[in-house]
């Protein structure tokens, strides 16, 4: 709306005065051209629609765990999602282990309750390996779904009842890290807001 109805009025004013405009203002005026505005009106709703569809139906497409794992490896953007998944996984597994549920069963129950598709897949594979006689730590080695943070925690599995408490405390730590990383992501995208403010100030100065 700003590009279609407001900016063109300033464009006519600038042309009447015949002043030399900064590059930022020229870029904004170029974006206000009719083809670009039509593209934005058509493109933005399409991008939003595709994003919503990918979020809603992406989980039903094969390979969802792998796609989520790749996304979570992206610095800054994917880290909050990974930390949130680890927090939920450790908290659920810690409660079940503290309740003295057998480890393979506890892992499968955790897999059925967690929202992270990557960890859900990894928990089921861990349960299968443990039933074949492997320890929790050795079963986790080589599984792409299990991060180094979890492998470090799994070393405490022989501690018995204390292992559940360790998982619960780790869940709290991961939850805190998730909130911190989410705040960091917001800080990274703040320059976009600064650019908008600079464009507004630049337009005021020229006027």
C-alpha positions as CSV (number, residue, x, y, z in Angstrom):
1,X,0.0,0.0,0.0
2,X,2.9,2.4,0.9
3,X,4.6,1.7,-2.4
4,X,1.5,1.8,-4.5
5,X,-0.2,5.0,-3.2
6,X,2.2,7.1,-1.1
7,X,5.6,6.8,-2.7
8,X,4.4,7.9,-6.2
9,X,3.3,11.2,-4.8
10,X,6.8,11.9,-3.5
11,X,8.2,10.7,-6.8
12,X,6.3,13.5,-8.6
13,X,7.4,16.1,-6.1
14,X,11.1,15.0,-6.4
15,X,10.8,15.3,-10.2
16,X,9.3,18.8,-10.0
17,X,12.2,20.0,-7.8
18,X,14.8,18.3,-9.9
19,X,17.0,17.5,-6.9
20,X,19.6,14.7,-6.9
21,X,18.4,11.9,-4.7
22,X,20.4,9.5,-2.5
23,X,20.7,5.9,-3.6
24,X,18.4,4.6,-0.9
25,X,15.6,7.0,-2.0
26,X,16.1,6.0,-5.7
27,X,15.8,2.4,-4.8
28,X,12.5,3.0,-2.9
29,X,11.2,5.0,-5.9
30,X,12.1,2.1,-8.2
31,X,10.2,-0.3,-6.0
32,X,7.1,1.8,-6.4
33,X,6.9,1.2,-10.1
34,X,3.7,-0.6,-11.2
35,X,5.2,-3.9,-12.3
36,X,7.1,-4.3,-9.0
37,X,4.1,-3.4,-6.9
38,X,2.0,-5.9,-8.8
39,X,4.7,-8.5,-8.2
40,X,4.7,-7.8,-4.5
41,X,0.9,-8.0,-4.2
42,X,0.9,-11.3,-6.0
43,X,4.2,-12.7,-4.6
44,X,3.8,-12.0,-0.9
45,X,0.5,-13.8,-0.5
46,X,1.9,-16.7,-2.5
47,X,5.0,-16.9,-0.3
48,X,2.8,-16.8,2.9
49,X,0.5,-19.5,1.5
50,X,3.4,-21.8,0.6
51,X,5.0,-21.2,4.0
52,X,1.8,-22.1,5.8
53,X,1.2,-25.2,3.7
54,X,4.8,-26.4,4.2
55,X,4.4,-26.0,8.0
56,X,1.0,-27.7,8.1
57,X,1.6,-30.5,5.7
58,X,5.4,-30.8,5.7
59,X,5.2,-33.3,8.6
60,X,3.2,-35.7,6.5
61,X,5.8,-35.7,3.7
62,X,8.5,-38.4,4.0
63,X,11.8,-37.1,5.2
64,X,10.4,-34.6,7.7
65,X,13.0,-35.6,10.3
66,X,15.9,-35.1,7.9
67,X,14.6,-31.7,6.8
68,X,14.1,-30.6,10.4
69,X,17.6,-31.7,11.2
70,X,19.1,-29.7,8.4
71,X,17.1,-26.6,9.5
72,X,18.3,-26.9,13.1
73,X,21.9,-26.9,11.9
74,X,21.5,-23.4,10.5
75,X,23.3,-21.0,12.9
76,X,21.1,-18.6,14.8
77,X,17.8,-19.4,12.9
78,X,17.7,-23.1,13.7
79,X,19.3,-23.2,17.1
80,X,16.2,-22.2,19.1
81,X,14.3,-25.0,17.5
82,X,17.0,-27.5,18.3
83,X,17.3,-26.3,21.9
84,X,13.5,-26.5,22.4
85,X,13.5,-30.1,21.1
86,X,16.3,-31.1,23.4
87,X,14.6,-29.5,26.4
88,X,11.3,-31.4,25.7
89,X,13.2,-34.7,25.1
90,X,15.3,-34.5,28.2
91,X,12.4,-33.4,30.4
92,X,10.1,-36.3,29.2
93,X,12.8,-38.9,29.3
94,X,13.9,-37.7,32.8
95,X,10.5,-38.0,34.2
96,X,10.1,-41.6,32.9
97,X,13.5,-42.7,34.0
98,X,12.9,-41.2,37.5
99,X,9.7,-43.3,37.5
100,X,11.8,-46.4,36.9
101,X,10.3,-47.1,33.5
102,X,12.6,-49.5,31.6
103,X,14.8,-47.5,29.3
104,X,13.6,-48.9,25.9
105,X,10.0,-48.3,26.9
106,X,10.8,-44.9,28.3
107,X,12.4,-43.9,25.0
108,X,9.4,-45.1,23.0
109,X,7.1,-43.2,25.2
110,X,9.2,-40.1,24.9
111,X,9.2,-40.6,21.1
112,X,5.4,-40.7,21.0
113,X,5.1,-37.5,23.1
114,X,7.8,-35.3,21.8
115,X,7.1,-32.8,19.0
116,X,10.6,-32.8,17.4
117,X,10.4,-35.3,14.5
118,X,14.2,-35.7,14.4
119,X,14.4,-36.7,18.1
120,X,11.3,-38.8,17.8
121,X,13.0,-40.9,15.1
122,X,16.2,-41.0,17.1
123,X,14.5,-42.2,20.3
124,X,12.9,-45.1,18.5
125,X,16.2,-46.2,17.0
126,X,17.9,-45.9,20.4
127,X,15.2,-48.2,21.9
128,X,15.7,-50.8,19.2
129,X,19.5,-50.8,19.7
130,X,19.3,-51.0,23.5
131,X,17.0,-54.0,23.2
132,X,19.8,-55.6,21.1
133,X,22.1,-55.3,24.1
134,X,23.9,-52.0,23.5
135,X,24.4,-49.4,26.2
136,X,22.6,-46.1,25.8
137,X,25.8,-44.2,25.0
138,X,27.1,-46.7,22.4
139,X,23.7,-46.9,20.9
140,X,23.6,-43.2,20.4
141,X,27.0,-43.1,18.6
142,X,26.6,-42.9,14.8
143,X,22.9,-41.9,14.9
144,X,22.5,-38.5,13.1
145,X,19.4,-37.7,15.1
146,X,21.4,-37.7,18.4
147,X,23.4,-34.6,19.0
148,X,26.7,-34.4,21.0
149,X,24.8,-32.8,23.9
150,X,22.7,-35.9,24.3
151,X,25.6,-38.3,23.9
152,X,27.4,-36.4,26.7
153,X,24.4,-36.8,29.0
154,X,24.0,-40.5,28.1
155,X,27.3,-41.2,29.7
156,X,25.6,-40.8,33.0
157,X,23.1,-43.6,32.4
158,X,24.9,-46.1,34.6
159,X,24.3,-43.8,37.6
160,X,20.9,-45.3,38.0
161,X,18.3,-43.1,39.7
162,X,20.6,-40.0,39.4
163,X,20.4,-40.2,35.6
164,X,16.7,-39.1,35.7
165,X,17.6,-36.0,37.8
166,X,20.5,-35.2,35.4
167,X,18.1,-35.4,32.4
168,X,15.6,-33.1,34.2
169,X,18.2,-30.5,35.0
170,X,19.5,-30.7,31.4
171,X,16.0,-30.1,30.2
172,X,15.9,-26.9,32.2
173,X,19.2,-25.7,30.8
174,X,18.2,-26.4,27.2
175,X,14.9,-24.5,27.8
176,X,16.9,-21.5,29.1
177,X,19.2,-21.7,26.1
178,X,16.2,-21.9,23.7
179,X,14.9,-18.6,25.1
180,X,18.3,-16.9,24.9
181,X,18.8,-18.1,21.3
182,X,15.3,-16.9,20.3
183,X,16.3,-13.4,21.7
184,X,19.5,-13.5,19.7
185,X,17.6,-14.3,16.6
186,X,15.5,-11.2,17.1
187,X,18.6,-9.1,17.6
188,X,20.1,-10.4,14.3
189,X,17.0,-9.3,12.4
190,X,16.8,-5.9,14.0
191,X,19.0,-4.3,11.3
192,X,16.1,-4.7,9.0
193,X,14.1,-2.3,11.2
194,X,17.1,0.1,11.2
195,X,17.1,0.1,7.4
196,X,13.4,1.0,7.3
197,X,14.0,3.9,9.8
198,X,17.0,5.1,7.7
199,X,14.8,5.1,4.6
200,X,12.1,7.1,6.4
201,X,14.6,9.7,7.7
202,X,16.3,10.0,4.4
203,X,12.9,10.7,2.7
204,X,12.2,13.4,5.3
205,X,15.6,15.0,4.8
206,X,15.1,15.2,1.0
207,X,11.6,16.7,1.4
